[in-house]
Amino acid sequence: MFEAANIRDWIGLPVVDPSEDKVGNLESIYYDTATSEPAFGAVTTGLVGFQKLVFVPLAGATVAPKHLLVAFPKKLVKDAPSIGTDGELDAALEPGLYEHYGLAYQTGSNGERRLGRR
C-alpha cells in the first residue's frame, strides 16, 4: 500500500475500510478549496435503485492496485452524511460532514465553502 500520486486514478475502484471490508466504489474526489489537496472521496453505496453517495476523508488513505483503503470503519462511513448519486454536495452539509468524522471545520476567510468537486 502506498499514497496515491493522483487519487483520481482510483475512481471507479472499490473503497475498503481498515479491515478490508468493502464500503463501495469511489465515484469522485472533493478537494479542499484552500489547499487544493484531496480531502474527501464520494463513495457509491447501496443496492441498484437505492444507491447514494457517502463521503469519507482521504487523510490516511492508501492505495493498492485494485482498491483504495480508507482510515475509517465501514459503519462510520455508511452513517456519514449522503447525497443522491446525481446530486452535488451542498455547502450547508459541509460542517456536519466534518463533525461526523470529528474533524475541525472552517470556511475560507471570506466565508467560501471548504470543499469543491473537480
JOTA-V30552 format. One record per pair of residues at least 24 apart in sequence whose C-alpha atoms are under 8 Angstrom apart, sorted by sequence separation. I is the first residue (numbers start at 0). GAP is how many residues later the second one is. D is the distance in whole Angstrom. If there is no record, write none. Layout:
BEGIN
I/GAP/D  I/GAP/D
END
This chain:
BEGIN
53/24/7  55/24/8  90/24/8  53/25/8  54/25/6  75/25/8  26/26/8  53/26/6  54/26/7  53/27/6  54/27/7  14/28/7  53/28/4  52/29/5  53/29/7  51/30/6  52/30/5  6/31/8  51/31/6  52/31/6  51/32/5  52/32/6  44/33/8  50/33/7  51/33/5  50/34/7  43/41/7  54/42/8  56/44/8  19/49/7  15/51/7  17/51/7  22/51/6  13/52/7  14/52/6  15/52/6  16/52/6  17/52/7  21/52/7  12/53/7  13/53/5  14/53/5  15/53/5  16/53/5  17/53/6  20/53/7  12/54/6  13/54/6  14/54/6  15/54/6  16/54/6  17/54/7  18/54/8  22/54/8  12/55/7  14/55/7  16/55/6  17/55/6  22/55/7  16/56/5  9/57/7  16/57/6  2/58/7  3/58/7  9/58/7  15/58/8  2/59/5  3/59/6  1/60/5  2/60/6  0/61/6  1/61/5  0/62/5  1/62/7  0/63/5  33/74/7  38/76/8  32/80/7  33/80/7  32/81/5  31/82/6  32/82/6  31/83/5  32/83/6  30/84/5  31/84/7  29/85/6  30/85/5  29/86/5  30/86/6  29/87/4  30/87/7  28/88/6  29/88/7  27/89/7  28/89/7  27/90/8
END
